[in-house]
Amino acid sequence: MIECSVNNISKYYGSNKIFENISIELKSNEKVGLIGQNGCGKTTIMKILIGAENYEGGSINFRKGTKIGYLDQIFNCKPNTTVIEILEEAFDDIYNLKRKMKELEKQLKTLEGKALDRVMKDYGHLIEKYELQGGYEVETNINKICQGLNIVDSYRKMPFEYLSGGEKTRVMLGRLLLEEPDILLLDEPTNHLDISSIEWLEDFLQSYKGTVLVISHDRHFLDKVVEKVIELTPTGTSVYDGNYSYYTIEKERRFLLEYKAYENNQKKVKEMENQIQRYRIWGAMRDSEKMYKRAKELEKRLEKLEVLDRPVLENRKIRLSPQDTRRSGKIVLKIDKLSKSFGDKKLFTDLSFTVFYQDHICIMGENGSGKTTLLKIILEELQADRGTVSLGASVKVGYLPQNIVFENEDMNLLEYFMDLHLVSEGEARSELAKMLFIKDDVYKKISNLSGGEKSRLKLCSLIYENVNFMILDEPTNHLDIDSREVLEEILFHFKGTILFVSHDRYFIRKIANKILVIENYNGKLYPMSYEDYLEERQKEKVEIPTKREIKIPKETQIKTTKKTINQYKLAEVEKELDLLEENLNLVKEEMSLNNTDAEKLYELYKEKEQIEIEYEETFIYWENLQK
């Protein structure tokens, strides 16, 4: 079944063409990847699908009653809105029903006779509707999504605006998944997610009972999730029935076929031109009108012949070459017993490691583990609580942050580069052109650049400055696939040292020769490739720790005994809570089954009220036991 059909639509901003002749077909339960170079209109297409942008020509048709969900790259909400409030917005209809049920429950305590019967009947209808809409599963569903996306209890009550970029992404993605739309539109969903969250999302989307259209430059993610790739091209769309790896192979195969057809076409044109020339020569030599006539006939055939354009496999790409770098000393960076906390939130304690010349180290860990904080301490943008950071001899540091900010964003690119590096206009143009800023692009204001363009501009400056120690924080976040691949090649051949944070598994595989994992408030350095690291981590998971006999001092034994007694009590209370919860659910089920019997419903309501009181008292006791 076709969920959505896009037919030959175009988009212009004034006279500026974004795309034209775009056709897309989305079928039920299909998982589709939308790819293309930055600026080709991928995000614009999604905004058109949700009605946030208009379009020219063509048509867009949805299956009747189709519910659409969209994950934007930019998140806005009211000030002081908590995380749990945002997640609960997915169940607004259910919570409205719950509020109405609570109002009727208050009335039930005071009403009698026919008025009571009437309210009980209304209450029964609400219960039925509440159950049908999944009201009793709301909390379970929220917990399931939170667990998968690592939305921990500690910040469910936090204001949304206080969260990091990665935490915001997870929350908004969580809300969207809770809404369970028929068509799920995801714009770079893996940006700011840690690898464990990305892997969970991959598994979730694979089993998602709906249609998914995802914009992503994460090649590993596309391989795992999508079964069809739609590429936006200057002439429209190209469709590939497979994942990203299939797309790369099939695209090359199609190119070779197109190039062969082009060569045959050119050969045929050349042969016809030569034949026309020969007929004209023969006509002149023999004064033969017949030969001239044949030449004219062949010219008409040549005019009607379709001349194929030369196919191009790759579009515009970053054009850089490895730079000679001034060699640093053997030890580039030494971290010794580094500790950092923000209030009660501990990031790492006694973190120690050494970065040597030509190390390419990827820092990994869950969001909030302190990866970016560590980079900022190294760069002296933050102060550590304890420990030391020492740079080696002749080290020149270059830094590419997640969120790139320029001091004067009113300057255009040409002015910025000339002013920063004190170079001529010609040299500035030459360097900017290597990063795809050509012709009038150099007159763009920095404030008008996209995230990807800002990344390219910053990287251009770093390479020109000839740094020998690159510190990169999610360097591929805003780059399209072509630019990522070129960046990989540049960094792979970089003669200096690299320390970087990334969740792009393709990028990590290509660049890293060591892996630093921050977890459990400390760090562990794995002196190996990413593939070997994965094998090593798998071994660590299955290893059984060696048992050692430990003598426990007498005082400790007494404390442990007391603790054990408390644990027994906790276990008993938890069993009681489980039983009460089970009884409560049984009563709710009975209420649903007897929603038309006012007398029975009233009895069940009183029983439900009593269980809820007991549950609350038991829960308070359970909380006190843990203090």
VODODREN-306673 format. One record per residue (C-alpha): x, z, y; residue in three letters. Coordinates in steps of 0.2 Angstrom, whole numbers, padded with zeros to 4 digits, always signed. Layout:
N
XZYALA ...
//
This chain:
627
+0000+0000+0000MET +0006-0005+0017ILE +0007+0011+0029GLU +0013+0001+0044CYS +0016-0017+0049SER +0026-0022+0064VAL +0025-0041+0068ASN +0037-0050+0080ASN +0037-0037+0094ILE +0050-0038+0109SER +0056-0025+0122LYS +0062-0028+0139TYR +0067-0016+0153TYR +0065-0027+0168GLY +0075-0043+0164SER +0086-0034+0152ASN +0082-0038+0134LYS +0083-0024+0121ILE +0077-0033+0106PHE +0065-0048+0102GLU +0056-0054+0086ASN +0057-0038+0077ILE +0046-0037+0061SER +0046-0021+0050ILE +0035-0017+0035GLU +0033+0001+0028LEU +0025+0004+0012LYS +0018+0020+0004SER +0032+0033-0002ASN +0046+0021+0004GLU +0062+0028+0010LYS +0069+0016+0023VAL +0085+0016+0033GLY +0085+0008+0050LEU +0103+0004+0056ILE +0112-0006+0069GLY +0125-0005+0083GLN +0122+0008+0097ASN +0111+0001+0110GLY +0102-0012+0099CYS +0085-0002+0101GLY +0083+0008+0085LYS +0077+0024+0094THR +0066+0013+0106THR +0057+0006+0090ILE +0053+0024+0084MET +0046+0028+0101LYS +0036+0012+0101ILE +0029+0018+0084LEU +0023+0035+0091ILE +0016+0027+0107GLY +0029+0034+0119ALA +0035+0016+0124GLU +0026+0000+0126ASN +0031-0017+0119TYR +0029-0036+0123GLU +0021-0048+0111GLY +0017-0046+0093GLY +0007-0032+0085SER +0008-0015+0076ILE -0004-0010+0063ASN -0006+0007+0054PHE -0016+0011+0039ARG -0032+0020+0045LYS -0030+0039+0046GLY -0011+0038+0045THR -0002+0054+0052LYS +0015+0051+0060ILE +0029+0064+0062GLY +0044+0061+0073TYR +0060+0070+0075LEU +0068+0066+0092ASP +0087+0069+0096GLN +0081+0079+0112ILE +0071+0095+0110PHE +0060+0103+0123ASN +0049+0118+0122CYS +0042+0132+0134LYS +0054+0145+0139PRO +0055+0161+0128ASN +0046+0152+0114THR +0053+0160+0098THR +0058+0150+0082VAL +0044+0157+0071ILE +0031+0152+0085GLU +0038+0134+0084ILE +0037+0134+0065LEU +0020+0140+0065GLU +0014+0126+0077GLU +0014+0115+0061ALA -0001+0126+0056PHE -0011+0127+0072ASP -0027+0122+0064ASP -0025+0135+0050ILE -0020+0149+0062TYR -0036+0145+0073ASN -0046+0147+0057LEU -0037+0164+0053LYS -0041+0170+0071ARG -0060+0166+0069LYS -0060+0175+0052MET -0052+0190+0061LYS -0066+0190+0074GLU -0079+0189+0061LEU -0071+0203+0051GLU -0072+0214+0067LYS -0091+0210+0068GLN -0094+0214+0049LEU -0089+0232+0053LYS -0104+0234+0065THR -0118+0223+0058LEU -0132+0226+0046GLU -0146+0216+0038GLY -0149+0198+0042LYS -0136+0198+0056ALA -0123+0204+0043LEU -0129+0191+0030ASP -0128+0177+0043ARG -0110+0182+0048VAL -0105+0184+0030MET -0111+0166+0027LYS -0101+0160+0041ASP -0086+0170+0035TYR -0088+0162+0018GLY -0087+0145+0025HIS -0071+0149+0035LEU -0063+0156+0019ILE -0067+0140+0009GLU -0060+0129+0023LYS -0045+0141+0025TYR -0041+0139+0007GLU -0043+0120+0006LEU -0031+0118+0021GLN -0018+0129+0012GLY -0020+0144+0022GLY -0014+0156+0008TYR +0002+0145+0006GLU +0007+0145+0024VAL +0020+0159+0023GLU +0027+0153+0006THR +0029+0135+0014ASN +0038+0142+0029ILE +0050+0153+0019ASN +0053+0138+0007LYS +0058+0127+0022ILE +0068+0141+0031CYS +0078+0144+0015GLN +0082+0126+0012GLY +0088+0123+0030LEU +0096+0140+0032ASN +0085+0146+0045ILE +0089+0165+0043VAL +0077+0179+0046ASP +0089+0186+0060SER +0085+0172+0072TYR +0066+0168+0068ARG +0061+0180+0083LYS +0075+0173+0094MET +0070+0162+0109PRO +0073+0143+0104PHE +0083+0140+0120GLU +0097+0152+0114TYR +0100+0142+0098LEU +0115+0131+0096SER +0112+0112+0094GLY +0113+0113+0075GLY +0101+0128+0074GLU +0089+0118+0086LYS +0089+0103+0074THR +0086+0113+0059ARG +0071+0122+0067VAL +0063+0106+0074MET +0066+0097+0057LEU +0058+0112+0048GLY +0042+0111+0059ARG +0041+0092+0056LEU +0043+0094+0037LEU +0029+0108+0037LEU +0017+0096+0045GLU +0019+0084+0030GLU +0015+0068+0039PRO +0011+0051+0030ASP +0025+0043+0039ILE +0041+0053+0043LEU +0052+0046+0058LEU +0069+0054+0058LEU +0081+0049+0072ASP +0099+0055+0067GLU +0092+0070+0057PRO +0110+0075+0050THR +0117+0077+0068ASN +0123+0096+0069HIS +0118+0100+0051LEU +0131+0108+0040ASP +0134+0100+0023ILE +0123+0112+0013SER +0108+0109+0024SER +0111+0090+0023ILE +0112+0091+0004GLU +0096+0100+0004TRP +0088+0088+0016LEU +0093+0074+0004GLU +0085+0082-0011ASP +0069+0086+0000PHE +0067+0068+0006LEU +0070+0060-0011GLN +0055+0070-0018SER +0045+0068-0002TYR +0027+0062-0005LYS +0026+0050+0010GLY +0035+0036+0019THR +0052+0039+0028VAL +0060+0029+0041LEU +0077+0036+0046VAL +0090+0031+0059ILE +0106+0037+0053SER +0125+0033+0054HIS +0129+0045+0040ASP +0133+0033+0026ARG +0133+0046+0012HIS +0116+0052+0017PHE +0109+0034+0018LEU +0116+0031+0000ASP +0107+0046-0006LYS +0090+0044+0002VAL +0085+0026+0006VAL +0080+0013-0005GLU +0079-0001+0008LYS +0089-0005+0023VAL +0083-0014+0039ILE +0097-0019+0050GLU +0093-0024+0068LEU +0102-0040+0073THR +0103-0050+0090PRO +0090-0062+0082THR +0078-0049+0074GLY +0079-0040+0058THR +0088-0042+0041SER +0081-0033+0026VAL +0091-0027+0011TYR +0082-0019-0005ASP +0094-0006-0009GLY +0104+0009-0002ASN +0119+0008+0010TYR +0132+0003-0003SER +0121-0011-0009TYR +0118-0016+0009TYR +0137-0018+0012THR +0140-0029-0003ILE +0124-0039+0000GLU +0128-0042+0018LYS +0145-0049+0013GLU +0138-0060+0000ARG +0125-0067+0012ARG +0139-0070+0025PHE +0149-0080+0012LEU +0133-0091+0008LEU +0130-0093+0026GLU +0148-0098+0029TYR +0148-0110+0015LYS +0132-0118+0022ALA +0140-0119+0039TYR +0156-0128+0032GLU +0145-0140+0022ASN +0135-0143+0038ASN +0150-0146+0048GLN +0157-0158+0035LYS +0141-0168+0035LYS +0141-0169+0054VAL +0159-0174+0054LYS +0156-0188+0041GLU +0142-0195+0051MET +0152-0195+0067GLU +0166-0204+0058ASN +0154-0216+0050GLN +0146-0220+0067ILE +0163-0223+0074GLN +0167-0235+0060ARG +0151-0245+0062TYR +0155-0247+0081ARG +0173-0253+0078ILE +0167-0265+0064TRP +0153-0271+0076GLY +0166-0274+0090ALA +0178-0283+0078MET +0165-0294+0070ARG +0153-0296+0085ASP +0140-0290+0073SER +0123-0284+0079GLU +0120-0277+0062LYS +0134-0265+0063MET +0129-0259+0080TYR +0111-0256+0074LYS +0117-0246+0059ARG +0127-0235+0071ALA +0112-0232+0082LYS +0101-0228+0067GLU +0114-0215+0061LEU +0115-0208+0078GLU +0096-0204+0078LYS +0098-0196+0061ARG +0113-0185+0068LEU +0102-0180+0083GLU +0088-0174+0071LYS +0101-0165+0060LEU +0100-0146+0062GLU +0118-0140+0067VAL +0121-0123+0061LEU +0130-0110+0071ASP +0146-0102+0065ARG +0141-0086+0056PRO +0149-0070+0062VAL +0151-0056+0049LEU +0155-0042+0062GLU +0149-0040+0080ASN +0159-0032+0094ARG +0171-0019+0088LYS +0183-0006+0095ILE +0200-0014+0096ARG +0214-0002+0095LEU +0230-0001+0087SER +0240+0014+0081PRO +0250+0022+0096GLN +0268+0028+0095ASP +0267+0047+0097THR +0281+0059+0103ARG +0285+0069+0087ARG +0280+0088+0087SER +0289+0101+0078GLY +0286+0105+0060LYS +0274+0119+0064ILE +0260+0113+0075VAL +0249+0128+0075LEU +0250+0145+0068LYS +0234+0157+0067ILE +0238+0175+0063ASP +0225+0188+0059LYS +0212+0181+0071LEU +0195+0190+0073SER +0180+0185+0084LYS +0162+0192+0086SER +0148+0190+0098PHE +0140+0207+0100GLY +0134+0212+0082ASP +0137+0194+0076LYS +0153+0193+0067LYS +0161+0176+0064LEU +0178+0179+0056PHE +0190+0193+0053THR +0209+0192+0050ASP +0209+0173+0049LEU +0226+0166+0046SER +0233+0148+0042PHE +0246+0136+0048THR +0245+0118+0053VAL +0260+0108+0049PHE +0266+0091+0057TYR +0255+0076+0051GLN +0242+0088+0043ASP +0224+0081+0044HIS +0214+0097+0042ILE +0195+0097+0041CYS +0187+0113+0045ILE +0171+0116+0035MET +0158+0130+0034GLY +0139+0133+0038GLU +0132+0132+0055ASN +0136+0148+0064GLY +0151+0152+0054SER +0163+0150+0069GLY +0170+0132+0067LYS +0168+0127+0085THR +0172+0144+0092THR +0189+0143+0082LEU +0193+0127+0091LEU +0188+0134+0108LYS +0200+0149+0105ILE +0214+0137+0100ILE +0210+0127+0116LEU +0210+0144+0126GLU +0192+0141+0132GLU +0187+0158+0123LEU +0197+0174+0120GLN +0199+0181+0102ALA +0195+0199+0099ASP +0211+0201+0089ARG +0225+0190+0082GLY +0237+0177+0089THR +0236+0158+0092VAL +0253+0149+0093SER +0257+0131+0097LEU +0273+0124+0090GLY +0286+0114+0100ALA +0283+0098+0109SER +0264+0099+0105VAL +0253+0088+0116LYS +0234+0092+0113VAL +0220+0081+0115GLY +0202+0087+0113TYR +0186+0078+0109LEU +0171+0090+0110PRO +0153+0089+0103GLN +0145+0088+0120ASN +0156+0078+0132ILE +0155+0082+0151VAL +0165+0073+0164PHE +0169+0082+0181GLU +0162+0068+0192ASN +0149+0058+0183GLU +0145+0048+0199ASP +0161+0038+0196MET +0160+0022+0187ASN +0171+0019+0171LEU +0184+0009+0180LEU +0186+0021+0194GLU +0187+0036+0182TYR +0200+0028+0171PHE +0211+0022+0186MET +0210+0039+0195ASP +0213+0049+0179LEU +0228+0039+0173HIS +0234+0032+0190LEU +0235+0014+0183VAL +0230-0003+0190SER +0213-0011+0189GLU +0220-0024+0176GLY +0228-0010+0165GLU +0212+0000+0166ALA +0201-0015+0161ARG +0213-0019+0147SER +0212-0001+0140GLU +0193+0000+0142LEU +0190-0017+0134ALA +0198-0010+0118LYS +0184+0002+0117MET +0170-0011+0120LEU +0169-0008+0139PHE +0170-0026+0145ILE +0164-0037+0160LYS +0151-0027+0170ASP +0151-0012+0158ASP +0166-0005+0168VAL +0154-0003+0183TYR +0142+0008+0174LYS +0141+0026+0181LYS +0147+0039+0169ILE +0130+0048+0171SER +0121+0033+0164ASN +0131+0032+0148LEU +0124+0036+0131SER +0132+0050+0120GLY +0141+0036+0110GLY +0148+0028+0126GLU +0154+0045+0132LYS +0163+0048+0116SER +0171+0031+0117ARG +0177+0034+0135LEU +0184+0051+0131LYS +0193+0044+0115LEU +0200+0030+0125CYS +0208+0042+0137SER +0215+0053+0123LEU +0223+0038+0115ILE +0230+0032+0131TYR +0238+0049+0135GLU +0248+0048+0119ASN +0243+0065+0112VAL +0251+0071+0096ASN +0239+0084+0091PHE +0221+0079+0090MET +0207+0092+0090ILE +0190+0084+0086LEU +0173+0093+0085ASP +0161+0081+0076GLU +0169+0065+0082PRO +0157+0054+0073THR +0141+0061+0080ASN +0136+0048+0092HIS +0145+0033+0085LEU +0137+0019+0076ASP +0144+0014+0058ILE +0155+0000+0064ASP +0163+0012+0077SER +0165+0026+0064ARG +0174+0014+0052GLU +0186+0009+0066VAL +0189+0027+0072LEU +0193+0031+0053GLU +0206+0017+0053GLU +0214+0023+0069ILE +0215+0041+0064LEU +0220+0037+0046PHE +0236+0028+0054HIS +0238+0041+0068PHE +0256+0047+0067LYS +0252+0065+0074GLY +0242+0080+0068THR +0223+0081+0067ILE +0212+0097+0066LEU +0194+0092+0066PHE +0176+0099+0062VAL +0164+0086+0053SER +0149+0085+0042HIS +0152+0067+0039ASP +0157+0066+0021ARG +0163+0048+0022TYR +0174+0052+0037PHE +0181+0068+0029ILE +0185+0058+0013ARG +0194+0045+0023LYS +0204+0057+0035ILE +0207+0074+0028ALA +0222+0079+0017ASN +0218+0097+0018LYS +0201+0107+0019ILE +0199+0124+0028LEU +0183+0133+0023VAL +0176+0147+0034ILE +0164+0158+0024GLU +0161+0177+0022ASN +0170+0180+0038TYR +0187+0173+0033ASN +0195+0156+0029GLY +0203+0148+0014LYS +0214+0133+0015LEU +0214+0120+0001TYR +0229+0109+0002PRO +0221+0094-0006MET +0209+0079-0002SER +0190+0081-0001TYR +0187+0075-0018GLU +0199+0087-0026ASP +0192+0101-0015TYR +0174+0098-0022LEU +0181+0099-0040GLU +0191+0115-0036GLU +0175+0123-0028ARG +0165+0118-0044GLN +0178+0127-0054LYS +0177+0143-0043GLU +0159+0144-0046LYS +0160+0144-0064VAL +0175+0156-0066GLU +0171+0173-0072ILE +0180+0187-0063PRO +0192+0198-0073THR +0186+0215-0076LYS +0197+0229-0070ARG +0195+0248-0074GLU +0194+0257-0057ILE +0195+0276-0056LYS +0182+0282-0044ILE +0185+0298-0034PRO +0173+0312-0036LYS +0165+0311-0019GLU +0162+0292-0021THR +0154+0296-0037GLN +0142+0308-0029ILE +0137+0295-0016LYS +0135+0282-0028THR +0123+0293-0039THR +0112+0296-0023LYS +0112+0278-0019LYS +0107+0274-0037THR +0092+0286-0036ILE +0087+0277-0020ASN +0088+0260-0028GLN +0077+0266-0043TYR +0064+0272-0030LYS +0065+0255-0021LEU +0063+0246-0037ALA +0047+0256-0041GLU +0040+0253-0023VAL +0044+0235-0024GLU +0034+0233-0040LYS +0020+0242-0032GLU +0020+0230-0017LEU +0020+0216-0029ASP +0005+0223-0038LEU -0004+0226-0022LEU +0000+0208-0016GLU -0006+0201-0033GLU -0023+0211-0032ASN -0025+0205-0014LEU -0023+0187-0019ASN -0036+0189-0033LEU -0048+0196-0021VAL -0046+0182-0009LYS -0049+0170-0024GLU -0065+0179-0028GLU -0070+0178-0010MET -0068+0159-0010SER -0078+0157-0026LEU -0092+0168-0020ASN -0093+0162-0002ASN -0112+0159-0003THR -0116+0176-0010ASP -0117+0187+0006ALA -0119+0204-0003GLU -0104+0200-0015LYS -0094+0194-0001LEU -0096+0209+0009TYR -0091+0220-0006GLU -0075+0209-0009LEU -0071+0210+0010TYR -0072+0230+0009LYS -0060+0229-0006GLU -0048+0217+0003LYS -0048+0229+0018GLU -0043+0244+0007GLN -0029+0235-0002ILE -0022+0229+0015GLU -0022+0247+0021ILE -0013+0253+0005GLU -0001+0238+0006TYR +0004+0243+0024GLU +0007+0261+0020GLU +0018+0257+0005THR +0027+0244+0015PHE +0031+0258+0028ILE +0038+0269+0014TYR +0048+0255+0007TRP +0056+0252+0024GLU +0060+0271+0026ASN +0069+0271+0009LEU +0081+0258+0015GLN +0087+0268+0030LYS 
//
